[in-house]
Amino acid sequence: MKKMMKRFLVLLTVMALAFTGIVVSSPDQVLAATKAGKKIVVSIGDSYASGEGIEPFFGQDKASAEKVEDEDWLAHRSEKAWSGMLKVDGQKMVHNDNWFFAAASGAETVDLYGNQKKEYNYDGLKGEKGLTPQLEIFDEVEKKYGTG
């Protein structure tokens, strides 16, 4: 129940910011810090946030059978997405260290808490895979750094 309430509050905050049109003047204002003080960036959203169309995508260098199971590749999460270009304390973002990336091409609001279905037909492999709900990225951060 606690986890569901946390997700609801995050979703409510995101929606409130979107509807009020709040503009953040400094990247420092959008950063979160873990209990240990490590500053992080969490990216959620749709095609714009994932970097759709800007190759290379994470997972792109894997073998075909691995690639079609890789959520980063299926979601078209670009290594050059805008959120990965941010700097924290002058340091570049490092995927899954200080930059947690859950945005997915084609995502809709329901995909924040539900499994977005991604079909693939690549190199003779055809199928469908459900992406992890985007808000679960906060669980990964909590496991890694003990935030909360």
Rosetta constraint file for C-alpha pairs under 8 A:
AtomPair CA 1 CA 5 HARMONIC 6.19 0.50
AtomPair CA 2 CA 6 HARMONIC 6.21 0.50
AtomPair CA 3 CA 7 HARMONIC 6.28 0.50
AtomPair CA 4 CA 8 HARMONIC 6.14 0.50
AtomPair CA 5 CA 9 HARMONIC 6.18 0.50
AtomPair CA 6 CA 10 HARMONIC 6.24 0.50
AtomPair CA 7 CA 11 HARMONIC 6.12 0.50
AtomPair CA 7 CA 135 HARMONIC 6.49 0.50
AtomPair CA 8 CA 12 HARMONIC 6.02 0.50
AtomPair CA 9 CA 13 HARMONIC 6.08 0.50
AtomPair CA 10 CA 14 HARMONIC 6.21 0.50
AtomPair CA 11 CA 15 HARMONIC 6.13 0.50
AtomPair CA 11 CA 112 HARMONIC 7.92 0.50
AtomPair CA 12 CA 16 HARMONIC 6.04 0.50
AtomPair CA 13 CA 17 HARMONIC 6.19 0.50
AtomPair CA 14 CA 18 HARMONIC 6.20 0.50
AtomPair CA 15 CA 19 HARMONIC 6.09 0.50
AtomPair CA 16 CA 20 HARMONIC 6.03 0.50
AtomPair CA 17 CA 21 HARMONIC 6.07 0.50
AtomPair CA 17 CA 22 HARMONIC 5.71 0.50
AtomPair CA 18 CA 22 HARMONIC 7.15 0.50
AtomPair CA 24 CA 29 HARMONIC 6.64 0.50
AtomPair CA 24 CA 30 HARMONIC 7.33 0.50
AtomPair CA 25 CA 29 HARMONIC 7.61 0.50
AtomPair CA 26 CA 30 HARMONIC 7.60 0.50
AtomPair CA 27 CA 31 HARMONIC 6.84 0.50
AtomPair CA 27 CA 86 HARMONIC 7.77 0.50
AtomPair CA 28 CA 88 HARMONIC 7.80 0.50
AtomPair CA 30 CA 41 HARMONIC 7.75 0.50
AtomPair CA 31 CA 39 HARMONIC 6.39 0.50
AtomPair CA 31 CA 40 HARMONIC 6.00 0.50
AtomPair CA 31 CA 41 HARMONIC 5.68 0.50
AtomPair CA 32 CA 39 HARMONIC 5.63 0.50
AtomPair CA 32 CA 40 HARMONIC 5.46 0.50
AtomPair CA 32 CA 41 HARMONIC 6.55 0.50
AtomPair CA 33 CA 37 HARMONIC 5.26 0.50
AtomPair CA 33 CA 38 HARMONIC 5.29 0.50
AtomPair CA 33 CA 39 HARMONIC 4.27 0.50
AtomPair CA 33 CA 40 HARMONIC 5.99 0.50
AtomPair CA 34 CA 38 HARMONIC 5.24 0.50
AtomPair CA 34 CA 39 HARMONIC 6.46 0.50
AtomPair CA 34 CA 40 HARMONIC 7.52 0.50
AtomPair CA 34 CA 145 HARMONIC 6.11 0.50
AtomPair CA 34 CA 146 HARMONIC 6.99 0.50
AtomPair CA 34 CA 147 HARMONIC 5.05 0.50
AtomPair CA 35 CA 145 HARMONIC 7.08 0.50
AtomPair CA 35 CA 146 HARMONIC 6.52 0.50
AtomPair CA 35 CA 147 HARMONIC 5.46 0.50
AtomPair CA 35 CA 148 HARMONIC 7.95 0.50
AtomPair CA 36 CA 145 HARMONIC 7.25 0.50
AtomPair CA 38 CA 98 HARMONIC 7.69 0.50
AtomPair CA 39 CA 88 HARMONIC 6.92 0.50
AtomPair CA 39 CA 98 HARMONIC 6.70 0.50
AtomPair CA 40 CA 88 HARMONIC 7.66 0.50
AtomPair CA 40 CA 97 HARMONIC 7.91 0.50
AtomPair CA 40 CA 98 HARMONIC 4.45 0.50
AtomPair CA 40 CA 99 HARMONIC 5.81 0.50
AtomPair CA 40 CA 100 HARMONIC 7.65 0.50
AtomPair CA 41 CA 83 HARMONIC 7.72 0.50
AtomPair CA 41 CA 98 HARMONIC 6.16 0.50
AtomPair CA 41 CA 99 HARMONIC 4.85 0.50
AtomPair CA 41 CA 100 HARMONIC 6.24 0.50
AtomPair CA 42 CA 99 HARMONIC 5.92 0.50
AtomPair CA 42 CA 100 HARMONIC 4.73 0.50
AtomPair CA 42 CA 101 HARMONIC 6.01 0.50
AtomPair CA 42 CA 102 HARMONIC 7.64 0.50
AtomPair CA 42 CA 137 HARMONIC 7.73 0.50
AtomPair CA 43 CA 49 HARMONIC 7.10 0.50
AtomPair CA 43 CA 83 HARMONIC 6.64 0.50
AtomPair CA 43 CA 99 HARMONIC 7.56 0.50
AtomPair CA 43 CA 100 HARMONIC 6.18 0.50
AtomPair CA 43 CA 101 HARMONIC 4.83 0.50
AtomPair CA 43 CA 102 HARMONIC 5.83 0.50
AtomPair CA 43 CA 103 HARMONIC 5.92 0.50
AtomPair CA 44 CA 49 HARMONIC 6.80 0.50
AtomPair CA 44 CA 50 HARMONIC 7.88 0.50
AtomPair CA 44 CA 101 HARMONIC 6.58 0.50
AtomPair CA 44 CA 102 HARMONIC 5.01 0.50
AtomPair CA 44 CA 103 HARMONIC 4.11 0.50
AtomPair CA 44 CA 104 HARMONIC 7.60 0.50
AtomPair CA 44 CA 112 HARMONIC 7.96 0.50
AtomPair CA 44 CA 134 HARMONIC 6.32 0.50
AtomPair CA 44 CA 135 HARMONIC 7.78 0.50
AtomPair CA 45 CA 49 HARMONIC 5.33 0.50
AtomPair CA 45 CA 50 HARMONIC 6.95 0.50
AtomPair CA 45 CA 102 HARMONIC 7.36 0.50
AtomPair CA 45 CA 103 HARMONIC 4.41 0.50
AtomPair CA 45 CA 104 HARMONIC 6.36 0.50
AtomPair CA 45 CA 107 HARMONIC 6.67 0.50
AtomPair CA 45 CA 108 HARMONIC 7.90 0.50
AtomPair CA 45 CA 134 HARMONIC 7.97 0.50
AtomPair CA 46 CA 50 HARMONIC 6.12 0.50
AtomPair CA 46 CA 103 HARMONIC 5.60 0.50
AtomPair CA 46 CA 104 HARMONIC 5.12 0.50
AtomPair CA 46 CA 105 HARMONIC 5.17 0.50
AtomPair CA 46 CA 106 HARMONIC 5.67 0.50
AtomPair CA 46 CA 107 HARMONIC 4.59 0.50
AtomPair CA 46 CA 108 HARMONIC 6.72 0.50
AtomPair CA 47 CA 51 HARMONIC 6.10 0.50
AtomPair CA 47 CA 52 HARMONIC 5.14 0.50
AtomPair CA 47 CA 103 HARMONIC 7.37 0.50
AtomPair CA 47 CA 104 HARMONIC 5.94 0.50
AtomPair CA 47 CA 105 HARMONIC 3.86 0.50
AtomPair CA 47 CA 106 HARMONIC 5.59 0.50
AtomPair CA 47 CA 107 HARMONIC 6.90 0.50
AtomPair CA 48 CA 52 HARMONIC 6.39 0.50
AtomPair CA 48 CA 105 HARMONIC 7.53 0.50
AtomPair CA 49 CA 81 HARMONIC 6.83 0.50
AtomPair CA 49 CA 82 HARMONIC 7.23 0.50
AtomPair CA 49 CA 83 HARMONIC 7.45 0.50
AtomPair CA 49 CA 103 HARMONIC 5.81 0.50
AtomPair CA 49 CA 104 HARMONIC 7.46 0.50
AtomPair CA 50 CA 75 HARMONIC 7.36 0.50
AtomPair CA 50 CA 76 HARMONIC 6.37 0.50
AtomPair CA 50 CA 77 HARMONIC 4.69 0.50
AtomPair CA 50 CA 78 HARMONIC 6.10 0.50
AtomPair CA 50 CA 81 HARMONIC 6.11 0.50
AtomPair CA 50 CA 102 HARMONIC 7.86 0.50
AtomPair CA 50 CA 103 HARMONIC 4.85 0.50
AtomPair CA 50 CA 104 HARMONIC 5.29 0.50
AtomPair CA 50 CA 105 HARMONIC 5.95 0.50
AtomPair CA 51 CA 76 HARMONIC 7.06 0.50
AtomPair CA 51 CA 77 HARMONIC 5.99 0.50
AtomPair CA 51 CA 78 HARMONIC 4.97 0.50
AtomPair CA 51 CA 80 HARMONIC 6.89 0.50
AtomPair CA 51 CA 81 HARMONIC 4.52 0.50
AtomPair CA 51 CA 82 HARMONIC 7.15 0.50
AtomPair CA 51 CA 105 HARMONIC 7.83 0.50
AtomPair CA 52 CA 76 HARMONIC 5.71 0.50
AtomPair CA 52 CA 77 HARMONIC 6.90 0.50
AtomPair CA 52 CA 78 HARMONIC 6.71 0.50
AtomPair CA 52 CA 105 HARMONIC 6.00 0.50
AtomPair CA 53 CA 76 HARMONIC 7.78 0.50
AtomPair CA 53 CA 78 HARMONIC 7.95 0.50
AtomPair CA 54 CA 78 HARMONIC 5.94 0.50
AtomPair CA 54 CA 80 HARMONIC 6.71 0.50
AtomPair CA 54 CA 81 HARMONIC 7.45 0.50
AtomPair CA 55 CA 78 HARMONIC 5.91 0.50
AtomPair CA 55 CA 79 HARMONIC 7.18 0.50
AtomPair CA 55 CA 80 HARMONIC 7.40 0.50
AtomPair CA 56 CA 60 HARMONIC 6.53 0.50
AtomPair CA 56 CA 78 HARMONIC 5.88 0.50
AtomPair CA 56 CA 79 HARMONIC 5.95 0.50
AtomPair CA 56 CA 80 HARMONIC 7.48 0.50
AtomPair CA 57 CA 72 HARMONIC 7.18 0.50
AtomPair CA 57 CA 73 HARMONIC 5.83 0.50
AtomPair CA 57 CA 76 HARMONIC 5.69 0.50
AtomPair CA 57 CA 77 HARMONIC 5.30 0.50
AtomPair CA 57 CA 78 HARMONIC 4.15 0.50
AtomPair CA 57 CA 79 HARMONIC 5.50 0.50
AtomPair CA 58 CA 72 HARMONIC 5.47 0.50
AtomPair CA 58 CA 73 HARMONIC 5.61 0.50
AtomPair CA 58 CA 76 HARMONIC 7.55 0.50
AtomPair CA 58 CA 77 HARMONIC 5.98 0.50
AtomPair CA 58 CA 78 HARMONIC 6.06 0.50
AtomPair CA 58 CA 79 HARMONIC 5.86 0.50
AtomPair CA 59 CA 67 HARMONIC 6.09 0.50
AtomPair CA 59 CA 70 HARMONIC 6.32 0.50
AtomPair CA 59 CA 72 HARMONIC 6.10 0.50
AtomPair CA 59 CA 73 HARMONIC 5.06 0.50
AtomPair CA 60 CA 67 HARMONIC 6.63 0.50
AtomPair CA 60 CA 73 HARMONIC 6.06 0.50
AtomPair CA 61 CA 67 HARMONIC 7.88 0.50
AtomPair CA 62 CA 66 HARMONIC 6.01 0.50
AtomPair CA 62 CA 67 HARMONIC 5.40 0.50
AtomPair CA 63 CA 67 HARMONIC 5.90 0.50
AtomPair CA 64 CA 68 HARMONIC 6.33 0.50
AtomPair CA 64 CA 122 HARMONIC 7.45 0.50
AtomPair CA 64 CA 123 HARMONIC 6.71 0.50
AtomPair CA 64 CA 125 HARMONIC 7.89 0.50
AtomPair CA 65 CA 69 HARMONIC 7.01 0.50
AtomPair CA 65 CA 125 HARMONIC 7.45 0.50
AtomPair CA 66 CA 70 HARMONIC 6.28 0.50
AtomPair CA 67 CA 73 HARMONIC 6.41 0.50
AtomPair CA 67 CA 74 HARMONIC 7.79 0.50
AtomPair CA 68 CA 73 HARMONIC 7.31 0.50
AtomPair CA 68 CA 74 HARMONIC 6.62 0.50
AtomPair CA 68 CA 120 HARMONIC 6.89 0.50
AtomPair CA 68 CA 122 HARMONIC 7.57 0.50
AtomPair CA 68 CA 125 HARMONIC 7.81 0.50
AtomPair CA 69 CA 74 HARMONIC 7.58 0.50
AtomPair CA 69 CA 129 HARMONIC 7.35 0.50
AtomPair CA 70 CA 74 HARMONIC 6.24 0.50
AtomPair CA 71 CA 75 HARMONIC 5.86 0.50
AtomPair CA 71 CA 131 HARMONIC 6.20 0.50
AtomPair CA 71 CA 132 HARMONIC 7.97 0.50
AtomPair CA 72 CA 76 HARMONIC 6.15 0.50
AtomPair CA 72 CA 77 HARMONIC 5.31 0.50
AtomPair CA 73 CA 77 HARMONIC 6.30 0.50
AtomPair CA 74 CA 118 HARMONIC 6.64 0.50
AtomPair CA 74 CA 120 HARMONIC 7.75 0.50
AtomPair CA 75 CA 103 HARMONIC 7.30 0.50
AtomPair CA 75 CA 104 HARMONIC 4.38 0.50
AtomPair CA 75 CA 105 HARMONIC 5.28 0.50
AtomPair CA 75 CA 118 HARMONIC 7.68 0.50
AtomPair CA 75 CA 131 HARMONIC 7.79 0.50
AtomPair CA 76 CA 104 HARMONIC 6.42 0.50
AtomPair CA 76 CA 105 HARMONIC 5.86 0.50
AtomPair CA 77 CA 81 HARMONIC 7.27 0.50
AtomPair CA 77 CA 101 HARMONIC 7.65 0.50
AtomPair CA 77 CA 103 HARMONIC 6.92 0.50
AtomPair CA 77 CA 104 HARMONIC 6.49 0.50
AtomPair CA 77 CA 105 HARMONIC 7.55 0.50
AtomPair CA 79 CA 84 HARMONIC 7.12 0.50
AtomPair CA 80 CA 84 HARMONIC 6.38 0.50
AtomPair CA 80 CA 85 HARMONIC 6.93 0.50
AtomPair CA 81 CA 85 HARMONIC 6.86 0.50
AtomPair CA 82 CA 86 HARMONIC 7.06 0.50
AtomPair CA 84 CA 92 HARMONIC 7.53 0.50
AtomPair CA 84 CA 93 HARMONIC 5.42 0.50
AtomPair CA 84 CA 94 HARMONIC 7.63 0.50
AtomPair CA 84 CA 95 HARMONIC 7.81 0.50
AtomPair CA 84 CA 99 HARMONIC 6.96 0.50
AtomPair CA 85 CA 92 HARMONIC 6.83 0.50
AtomPair CA 85 CA 93 HARMONIC 6.72 0.50
AtomPair CA 86 CA 92 HARMONIC 6.60 0.50
AtomPair CA 86 CA 93 HARMONIC 6.44 0.50
AtomPair CA 87 CA 91 HARMONIC 5.06 0.50
AtomPair CA 87 CA 92 HARMONIC 4.76 0.50
AtomPair CA 87 CA 93 HARMONIC 6.06 0.50
AtomPair CA 88 CA 92 HARMONIC 6.66 0.50
AtomPair CA 88 CA 93 HARMONIC 7.15 0.50
AtomPair CA 93 CA 97 HARMONIC 7.85 0.50
AtomPair CA 93 CA 98 HARMONIC 5.97 0.50
AtomPair CA 93 CA 99 HARMONIC 5.51 0.50
AtomPair CA 94 CA 98 HARMONIC 5.61 0.50
AtomPair CA 94 CA 99 HARMONIC 5.59 0.50
AtomPair CA 95 CA 99 HARMONIC 4.99 0.50
AtomPair CA 95 CA 100 HARMONIC 6.21 0.50
AtomPair CA 95 CA 101 HARMONIC 7.22 0.50
AtomPair CA 96 CA 100 HARMONIC 5.10 0.50
AtomPair CA 96 CA 101 HARMONIC 7.43 0.50
AtomPair CA 100 CA 137 HARMONIC 6.93 0.50
AtomPair CA 100 CA 141 HARMONIC 7.62 0.50
AtomPair CA 101 CA 137 HARMONIC 7.63 0.50
AtomPair CA 102 CA 134 HARMONIC 5.33 0.50
AtomPair CA 102 CA 135 HARMONIC 7.98 0.50
AtomPair CA 102 CA 137 HARMONIC 6.41 0.50
AtomPair CA 103 CA 107 HARMONIC 7.54 0.50
AtomPair CA 103 CA 134 HARMONIC 6.89 0.50
AtomPair CA 107 CA 111 HARMONIC 5.94 0.50
AtomPair CA 107 CA 116 HARMONIC 6.93 0.50
AtomPair CA 108 CA 112 HARMONIC 7.52 0.50
AtomPair CA 110 CA 114 HARMONIC 5.75 0.50
AtomPair CA 111 CA 115 HARMONIC 5.90 0.50
AtomPair CA 111 CA 116 HARMONIC 5.39 0.50
AtomPair CA 111 CA 133 HARMONIC 5.72 0.50
AtomPair CA 111 CA 134 HARMONIC 6.42 0.50
AtomPair CA 112 CA 133 HARMONIC 5.34 0.50
AtomPair CA 112 CA 134 HARMONIC 4.54 0.50
AtomPair CA 112 CA 135 HARMONIC 5.30 0.50
AtomPair CA 113 CA 133 HARMONIC 4.80 0.50
AtomPair CA 113 CA 134 HARMONIC 6.28 0.50
AtomPair CA 113 CA 135 HARMONIC 5.90 0.50
AtomPair CA 113 CA 136 HARMONIC 7.63 0.50
AtomPair CA 114 CA 132 HARMONIC 7.50 0.50
AtomPair CA 114 CA 133 HARMONIC 4.92 0.50
AtomPair CA 114 CA 134 HARMONIC 7.84 0.50
AtomPair CA 115 CA 130 HARMONIC 5.17 0.50
AtomPair CA 115 CA 131 HARMONIC 5.20 0.50
AtomPair CA 115 CA 132 HARMONIC 5.55 0.50
AtomPair CA 115 CA 133 HARMONIC 5.10 0.50
AtomPair CA 116 CA 130 HARMONIC 5.36 0.50
AtomPair CA 116 CA 131 HARMONIC 5.17 0.50
AtomPair CA 116 CA 132 HARMONIC 7.33 0.50
AtomPair CA 116 CA 133 HARMONIC 7.08 0.50
AtomPair CA 117 CA 128 HARMONIC 6.62 0.50
AtomPair CA 117 CA 129 HARMONIC 5.74 0.50
AtomPair CA 117 CA 130 HARMONIC 4.41 0.50
AtomPair CA 117 CA 131 HARMONIC 6.31 0.50
AtomPair CA 118 CA 128 HARMONIC 5.51 0.50
AtomPair CA 118 CA 129 HARMONIC 5.35 0.50
AtomPair CA 118 CA 130 HARMONIC 6.10 0.50
AtomPair CA 118 CA 131 HARMONIC 7.12 0.50
AtomPair CA 119 CA 126 HARMONIC 7.63 0.50
AtomPair CA 119 CA 127 HARMONIC 5.75 0.50
AtomPair CA 119 CA 128 HARMONIC 4.18 0.50
AtomPair CA 119 CA 129 HARMONIC 6.47 0.50
AtomPair CA 120 CA 125 HARMONIC 7.43 0.50
AtomPair CA 120 CA 126 HARMONIC 5.48 0.50
AtomPair CA 120 CA 127 HARMONIC 5.47 0.50
AtomPair CA 120 CA 128 HARMONIC 6.02 0.50
AtomPair CA 121 CA 125 HARMONIC 5.56 0.50
AtomPair CA 121 CA 126 HARMONIC 4.26 0.50
AtomPair CA 121 CA 127 HARMONIC 6.66 0.50
AtomPair CA 122 CA 126 HARMONIC 6.42 0.50
AtomPair CA 132 CA 136 HARMONIC 7.04 0.50
AtomPair CA 133 CA 137 HARMONIC 7.92 0.50
AtomPair CA 135 CA 139 HARMONIC 7.79 0.50
AtomPair CA 136 CA 140 HARMONIC 6.77 0.50
AtomPair CA 137 CA 141 HARMONIC 6.43 0.50
AtomPair CA 138 CA 142 HARMONIC 6.14 0.50
AtomPair CA 139 CA 143 HARMONIC 6.15 0.50
AtomPair CA 140 CA 144 HARMONIC 6.17 0.50
AtomPair CA 141 CA 145 HARMONIC 5.88 0.50
AtomPair CA 141 CA 146 HARMONIC 7.24 0.50
AtomPair CA 141 CA 147 HARMONIC 6.88 0.50
AtomPair CA 142 CA 146 HARMONIC 4.47 0.50
AtomPair CA 142 CA 147 HARMONIC 4.70 0.50
AtomPair CA 142 CA 148 HARMONIC 6.47 0.50
AtomPair CA 143 CA 147 HARMONIC 7.88 0.50
